[in-house]
Amino acid sequence: MSGEQKSKAKTEQAKGKIKEAAGRLTGDERLEAEGRGEQVKGDARDAKEKAKDVFKH
Protein backbone atom coordinates (compact mmCIF):
# COMPACT_ATOMS: atom_id res chain seq x y z
CA MET A 1 0.00 0.00 0.00
CA SER A 2 2.86 2.35 0.66
CA GLY A 3 3.92 2.26 -2.99
CA GLU A 4 0.38 3.16 -4.02
CA GLN A 5 0.38 6.16 -1.67
CA LYS A 6 3.76 7.31 -2.95
CA SER A 7 2.43 7.10 -6.48
CA LYS A 8 -0.62 9.17 -5.52
CA ALA A 9 1.66 11.77 -3.96
CA LYS A 10 3.75 12.07 -7.12
CA THR A 11 0.60 12.27 -9.25
CA GLU A 12 -0.84 15.04 -7.08
CA GLN A 13 2.41 16.96 -7.25
CA ALA A 14 2.56 16.67 -11.04
CA LYS A 15 -1.09 17.66 -11.51
CA GLY A 16 -0.53 20.62 -9.22
CA LYS A 17 2.47 21.80 -11.20
CA ILE A 18 0.51 21.55 -14.45
CA LYS A 19 -2.46 23.45 -13.02
CA GLU A 20 -0.21 26.12 -11.56
CA ALA A 21 1.58 26.59 -14.89
CA ALA A 22 -1.70 26.68 -16.80
CA GLY A 23 -3.09 29.24 -14.39
CA ARG A 24 0.02 31.37 -14.73
CA LEU A 25 -0.14 31.22 -18.54
CA THR A 26 -3.82 32.12 -18.71
CA GLY A 27 -3.77 34.62 -15.87
CA ASP A 28 -6.23 32.51 -13.86
CA GLU A 29 -5.20 33.09 -10.25
CA ARG A 30 -7.73 30.58 -8.95
CA LEU A 31 -6.31 27.77 -11.08
CA GLU A 32 -2.78 28.74 -10.10
CA ALA A 33 -3.69 28.64 -6.39
CA GLU A 34 -5.48 25.33 -6.84
CA GLY A 35 -2.34 23.92 -8.42
CA ARG A 36 -0.19 25.10 -5.53
CA GLY A 37 -2.67 23.51 -3.12
CA GLU A 38 -2.45 20.17 -4.89
CA GLN A 39 1.33 20.32 -4.78
CA VAL A 40 1.23 20.95 -1.03
CA LYS A 41 -1.17 18.05 -0.57
CA GLY A 42 1.15 15.81 -2.58
CA ASP A 43 4.17 17.00 -0.61
CA ALA A 44 2.39 16.21 2.67
CA ARG A 45 1.40 12.74 1.47
CA ASP A 46 4.98 12.12 0.31
CA ALA A 47 6.41 13.25 3.66
CA LYS A 48 3.97 11.00 5.53
CA GLU A 49 5.01 7.99 3.47
CA LYS A 50 8.71 8.74 3.96
CA ALA A 51 8.16 8.97 7.72
CA LYS A 52 6.34 5.62 7.68
CA ASP A 53 9.28 4.07 5.83
CA VAL A 54 11.73 5.38 8.42
CA PHE A 55 9.79 3.84 11.29
CA LYS A 56 9.24 0.58 9.43
CA HIS A 57 12.93 -0.25 9.30
MMTF fields as JSON, N, C-alpha, C and O atoms, coordinates in Angstrom:
{
  "mmtfVersion": "1.0.0",
  "mmtfProducer": "UNKNOWN",
  "numBonds": 227,
  "numAtoms": 228,
  "numGroups": 57,
  "numChains": 1,
  "numModels": 1,
  "chainsPerModel": [1],
  "groupsPerChain": [57],
  "chainIdList": ["A"],
  "bondAtomList": [4, 2, 8, 6, 12, 10, 16, 14, 20, 18, 24, 22, 28, 26, 32, 30, 36, 34, 40, 38, 44, 42, 48, 46, 52, 50, 56, 54, 60, 58, 64, 62, 68, 66, 72, 70, 76, 74, 80, 78, 84, 82, 88, 86, 92, 90, 96, 94, 100, 98, 104, 102, 108, 106, 112, 110, 116, 114, 120, 118, 124, 122, 128, 126, 132, 130, 136, 134, 140, 138, 144, 142, 148, 146, 152, 150, 156, 154, 160, 158, 164, 162, 168, 166, 172, 170, 176, 174, 180, 178, 184, 182, 188, 186, 192, 190, 196, 194, 200, 198, 204, 202, 208, 206, 212, 210, 216, 214, 220, 218, 224, 222],
  "bondOrderList": [1, 1, 1, 1, 1, 1, 1, 1, 1, 1, 1, 1, 1, 1, 1, 1, 1, 1, 1, 1, 1, 1, 1, 1, 1, 1, 1, 1, 1, 1, 1, 1, 1, 1, 1, 1, 1, 1, 1, 1, 1, 1, 1, 1, 1, 1, 1, 1, 1, 1, 1, 1, 1, 1, 1, 1],
  "groupList": [{"groupName": "MET", "atomNameList": ["N", "CA", "C", "O"], "elementList": ["N", "C", "C", "O"], "formalChargeList": [0, 0, 0, 0], "bondAtomList": [1, 0, 2, 1, 3, 2], "bondOrderList": [1, 1, 2], "singleLetterCode": "M", "chemCompType": "L-PEPTIDE LINKING"}, {"groupName": "SER", "atomNameList": ["N", "CA", "C", "O"], "elementList": ["N", "C", "C", "O"], "formalChargeList": [0, 0, 0, 0], "bondAtomList": [1, 0, 2, 1, 3, 2], "bondOrderList": [1, 1, 2], "singleLetterCode": "S", "chemCompType": "L-PEPTIDE LINKING"}, {"groupName": "GLY", "atomNameList": ["N", "CA", "C", "O"], "elementList": ["N", "C", "C", "O"], "formalChargeList": [0, 0, 0, 0], "bondAtomList": [1, 0, 2, 1, 3, 2], "bondOrderList": [1, 1, 2], "singleLetterCode": "G", "chemCompType": "PEPTIDE LINKING"}, {"groupName": "GLU", "atomNameList": ["N", "CA", "C", "O"], "elementList": ["N", "C", "C", "O"], "formalChargeList": [0, 0, 0, 0], "bondAtomList": [1, 0, 2, 1, 3, 2], "bondOrderList": [1, 1, 2], "singleLetterCode": "E", "chemCompType": "L-PEPTIDE LINKING"}, {"groupName": "GLN", "atomNameList": ["N", "CA", "C", "O"], "elementList": ["N", "C", "C", "O"], "formalChargeList": [0, 0, 0, 0], "bondAtomList": [1, 0, 2, 1, 3, 2], "bondOrderList": [1, 1, 2], "singleLetterCode": "Q", "chemCompType": "L-PEPTIDE LINKING"}, {"groupName": "LYS", "atomNameList": ["N", "CA", "C", "O"], "elementList": ["N", "C", "C", "O"], "formalChargeList": [0, 0, 0, 0], "bondAtomList": [1, 0, 2, 1, 3, 2], "bondOrderList": [1, 1, 2], "singleLetterCode": "K", "chemCompType": "L-PEPTIDE LINKING"}, {"groupName": "ALA", "atomNameList": ["N", "CA", "C", "O"], "elementList": ["N", "C", "C", "O"], "formalChargeList": [0, 0, 0, 0], "bondAtomList": [1, 0, 2, 1, 3, 2], "bondOrderList": [1, 1, 2], "singleLetterCode": "A", "chemCompType": "L-PEPTIDE LINKING"}, {"groupName": "THR", "atomNameList": ["N", "CA", "C", "O"], "elementList": ["N", "C", "C", "O"], "formalChargeList": [0, 0, 0, 0], "bondAtomList": [1, 0, 2, 1, 3, 2], "bondOrderList": [1, 1, 2], "singleLetterCode": "T", "chemCompType": "L-PEPTIDE LINKING"}, {"groupName": "ILE", "atomNameList": ["N", "CA", "C", "O"], "elementList": ["N", "C", "C", "O"], "formalChargeList": [0, 0, 0, 0], "bondAtomList": [1, 0, 2, 1, 3, 2], "bondOrderList": [1, 1, 2], "singleLetterCode": "I", "chemCompType": "L-PEPTIDE LINKING"}, {"groupName": "ARG", "atomNameList": ["N", "CA", "C", "O"], "elementList": ["N", "C", "C", "O"], "formalChargeList": [0, 0, 0, 0], "bondAtomList": [1, 0, 2, 1, 3, 2], "bondOrderList": [1, 1, 2], "singleLetterCode": "R", "chemCompType": "L-PEPTIDE LINKING"}, {"groupName": "LEU", "atomNameList": ["N", "CA", "C", "O"], "elementList": ["N", "C", "C", "O"], "formalChargeList": [0, 0, 0, 0], "bondAtomList": [1, 0, 2, 1, 3, 2], "bondOrderList": [1, 1, 2], "singleLetterCode": "L", "chemCompType": "L-PEPTIDE LINKING"}, {"groupName": "ASP", "atomNameList": ["N", "CA", "C", "O"], "elementList": ["N", "C", "C", "O"], "formalChargeList": [0, 0, 0, 0], "bondAtomList": [1, 0, 2, 1, 3, 2], "bondOrderList": [1, 1, 2], "singleLetterCode": "D", "chemCompType": "L-PEPTIDE LINKING"}, {"groupName": "VAL", "atomNameList": ["N", "CA", "C", "O"], "elementList": ["N", "C", "C", "O"], "formalChargeList": [0, 0, 0, 0], "bondAtomList": [1, 0, 2, 1, 3, 2], "bondOrderList": [1, 1, 2], "singleLetterCode": "V", "chemCompType": "L-PEPTIDE LINKING"}, {"groupName": "PHE", "atomNameList": ["N", "CA", "C", "O"], "elementList": ["N", "C", "C", "O"], "formalChargeList": [0, 0, 0, 0], "bondAtomList": [1, 0, 2, 1, 3, 2], "bondOrderList": [1, 1, 2], "singleLetterCode": "F", "chemCompType": "L-PEPTIDE LINKING"}, {"groupName": "HIS", "atomNameList": ["N", "CA", "C", "O"], "elementList": ["N", "C", "C", "O"], "formalChargeList": [0, 0, 0, 0], "bondAtomList": [1, 0, 2, 1, 3, 2], "bondOrderList": [1, 1, 2], "singleLetterCode": "H", "chemCompType": "L-PEPTIDE LINKING"}],
  "groupTypeList": [0, 1, 2, 3, 4, 5, 1, 5, 6, 5, 7, 3, 4, 6, 5, 2, 5, 8, 5, 3, 6, 6, 2, 9, 10, 7, 2, 11, 3, 9, 10, 3, 6, 3, 2, 9, 2, 3, 4, 12, 5, 2, 11, 6, 9, 11, 6, 5, 3, 5, 6, 5, 11, 12, 13, 5, 14],
  "groupIdList": [1, 2, 3, 4, 5, 6, 7, 8, 9, 10, 11, 12, 13, 14, 15, 16, 17, 18, 19, 20, 21, 22, 23, 24, 25, 26, 27, 28, 29, 30, 31, 32, 33, 34, 35, 36, 37, 38, 39, 40, 41, 42, 43, 44, 45, 46, 47, 48, 49, 50, 51, 52, 53, 54, 55, 56, 57],
  "secStructList": [7, 2, 2, 2, 2, 2, 2, 2, 2, 2, 2, 2, 2, 2, 2, 2, 2, 2, 2, 2, 2, 2, 2, 2, 2, 2, 6, 7, 2, 2, 2, 2, 2, 2, 2, 2, 2, 2, 2, 2, 2, 2, 2, 2, 2, 2, 2, 2, 2, 2, 2, 2, 2, 2, 2, 2, 7],
  "xCoordList": [0.816, 0.0, 0.855, 0.457, 1.989, 2.865, 3.28, 3.354, 3.546, 3.919, 2.786, 3.009, 1.565, 0.385, 0.25, -0.063, 0.481, 0.378, 1.473, 1.239, 2.666, 3.763, 3.439, 3.743, 2.822, 2.431, 1.37, 1.422, 0.417, -0.617, 0.012, -0.389, 0.996, 1.665, 2.353, 2.234, 3.057, 3.755, 2.759, 3.002, 1.636, 0.602, 0.008, -0.178, -0.291, -0.837, 0.144, -0.248, 1.404, 2.415, 2.491, 2.563, 2.474, 2.564, 1.333, 1.456, 0.147, -1.087, -1.079, -1.505, -0.589, -0.529, 0.391, 0.069, 1.527, 2.468, 1.861, 2.046, 1.143, 0.508, -0.573, -0.649, -1.401, -2.457, -1.872, -2.358, -0.831, -0.208, 0.344, 0.156, 1.017, 1.583, 0.477, 0.591, -0.587, -1.704, -2.357, -2.711, -2.509, -3.089, -2.214, -2.71, -0.925, 0.018, -0.034, -0.014, -0.101, -0.138, -1.417, -1.395, -2.528, -3.817, -4.204, -5.182, -3.443, -3.77, -4.882, -5.47, -5.177, -6.229, -5.625, -5.018, -5.797, -5.198, -5.791, -5.097, -7.083, -7.73, -7.118, -6.85, -6.904, -6.31, -4.867, -4.421, -4.164, -2.782, -2.736, -1.897, -3.633, -3.685, -4.108, -3.592, -5.038, -5.482, -4.309, -4.148, -3.508, -2.336, -1.333, -0.776, -1.105, -0.186, -0.725, 0.035, -2.044, -2.672, -2.491, -2.213, -2.649, -2.452, -1.005, -0.733, -0.088, 1.329, 1.605, 2.324, 1.036, 1.231, 0.647, 1.251, -0.535, -1.168, -0.288, -0.115, 0.255, 1.145, 2.42, 2.908, 2.963, 4.167, 3.901, 4.732, 2.74, 2.387, 2.236, 2.709, 1.572, 1.396, 2.762, 3.004, 3.641, 4.977, 5.767, 6.426, 5.697, 6.407, 5.884, 6.657, 4.57, 3.966, 4.477, 4.808, 4.539, 5.01, 6.494, 6.909, 7.282, 8.706, 8.885, 9.744, 8.073, 8.157, 7.761, 8.379, 6.744, 6.336, 7.473, 7.718, 8.165, 9.279, 10.398, 11.008, 10.667, 11.731, 11.401, 12.274, 10.164, 9.791, 9.565, 9.529, 9.415, 9.235, 10.539, 10.529, 11.644, 12.927, 13.644, 14.742],
  "yCoordList": [-1.192, 0.0, 1.249, 2.273, 1.182, 2.35, 2.828, 4.031, 1.9, 2.258, 2.97, 3.892, 2.529, 3.158, 4.602, 5.502, 4.811, 6.156, 7.074, 8.256, 6.515, 7.312, 7.722, 8.836, 6.809, 7.098, 8.198, 9.087, 8.133, 9.169, 10.522, 11.544, 10.517, 11.771, 12.382, 13.583, 11.573, 12.072, 12.568, 13.57, 11.855, 12.266, 13.607, 14.485, 13.764, 15.037, 16.179, 17.27, 15.925, 16.964, 17.366, 18.553, 16.387, 16.671, 17.422, 18.393, 16.98, 17.658, 19.098, 20.018, 19.274, 20.617, 21.529, 22.694, 21.004, 21.804, 22.194, 23.317, 21.269, 21.547, 22.616, 23.559, 22.464, 23.45, 24.828, 25.845, 24.845, 26.122, 26.801, 28.002, 26.035, 26.592, 27.071, 28.133, 26.283, 26.676, 27.955, 28.838, 28.044, 29.242, 30.466, 31.562, 30.265, 31.369, 31.834, 33.034, 30.883, 31.218, 31.944, 32.854, 31.529, 32.119, 33.3, 33.993, 33.532, 34.624, 34.266, 35.152, 32.988, 32.508, 32.251, 31.207, 33.205, 33.093, 31.937, 31.299, 31.672, 30.582, 29.23, 28.401, 29.017, 27.77, 27.637, 26.551, 28.743, 28.742, 28.368, 27.568, 28.944, 28.644, 27.193, 26.527, 26.724, 25.334, 24.39, 23.375, 24.729, 23.923, 23.895, 22.847, 25.054, 25.1, 24.26, 23.587, 24.305, 23.512, 22.018, 21.273, 21.587, 20.17, 19.759, 18.652, 20.637, 20.323, 20.154, 19.239, 21.033, 20.955, 19.654, 18.99, 19.299, 18.052, 16.852, 15.928, 16.88, 15.811, 15.758, 14.68, 16.94, 17.002, 16.408, 15.673, 16.727, 16.213, 14.691, 13.991, 14.188, 12.744, 12.058, 11.007, 12.661, 12.117, 12.09, 11.099, 13.171, 13.245, 12.198, 11.583, 12.002, 11.003, 9.607, 8.822, 9.302, 7.986, 7.792, 6.697, 8.832, 8.736, 8.492, 7.709, 9.164, 8.967, 7.534, 6.923, 7.0, 5.618, 4.658, 3.693, 4.937, 4.069, 4.089, 3.056, 5.251, 5.376, 4.526, 3.843, 4.568, 3.842, 2.358, 1.561, 1.99, 0.575, -0.195, -1.365, 0.452, -0.249, -0.147, -0.685],
  "zCoordList": [0.0, 0.0, 0.0, -0.557, 0.599, 0.665, -0.726, -0.974, -1.618, -2.985, -3.699, -4.482, -3.418, -4.017, -3.522, -4.301, -2.254, -1.673, -2.212, -2.465, -2.383, -2.946, -4.38, -4.807, -5.106, -6.479, -6.519, -7.368, -5.602, -5.519, -5.215, -5.771, -4.332, -3.96, -5.18, -5.424, -5.931, -7.12, -8.169, -8.842, -8.301, -9.252, -8.852, -9.694, -7.561, -7.076, -7.309, -7.722, -7.044, -7.249, -8.717, -9.035, -9.606, -11.035, -11.528, -12.276, -11.115, -11.514, -11.012, -11.71, -9.793, -9.22, -10.011, -10.247, -10.416, -11.202, -12.548, -13.017, -13.159, -14.451, -14.281, -15.068, -13.257, -13.02, -12.718, -13.214, -11.903, -11.561, -12.815, -13.01, -13.653, -14.889, -15.831, -16.443, -15.941, -16.802, -16.287, -17.067, -14.987, -14.391, -14.617, -14.879, -14.514, -14.728, -16.187, -16.464, -17.107, -18.538, -18.939, -19.767, -18.342, -18.714, -17.839, -18.121, -16.78, -15.868, -14.897, -14.276, -14.757, -13.864, -12.477, -12.237, -11.584, -10.253, -9.454, -8.662, -9.668, -8.947, -9.322, -8.452, -10.599, -11.078, -10.582, -10.212, -10.584, -10.101, -8.614, -8.2, -7.82, -6.388, -6.146, -5.248, -6.947, -6.837, -7.111, -6.434, -8.093, -8.417, -7.284, -6.959, -6.683, -5.534, -4.38, -3.684, -4.184, -3.125, -3.346, -2.406, -4.583, -4.889, -4.67, -4.205, -5.001, -4.779, -3.287, -2.885, -2.471, -1.027, -0.491, 0.351, -0.987, -0.571, -0.942, -0.147, -2.139, -2.579, -1.762, -1.423, -1.443, -0.614, 0.766, 1.301, 1.341, 2.672, 2.638, 3.533, 1.596, 1.473, 1.325, 1.918, 0.533, 0.313, 1.623, 1.935, 2.38, 3.655, 4.634, 5.369, 4.638, 5.526, 5.176, 6.065, 3.889, 3.465, 3.781, 4.163, 3.626, 3.961, 5.452, 5.858, 6.271, 7.719, 8.08, 8.951, 7.423, 7.678, 7.345, 8.068, 6.234, 5.829, 6.86, 7.139, 7.423, 8.418, 9.649, 10.187, 10.084, 11.286, 11.028, 11.966, 9.782, 9.433, 9.603, 9.986, 9.322, 9.298, 10.586, 10.727]
}
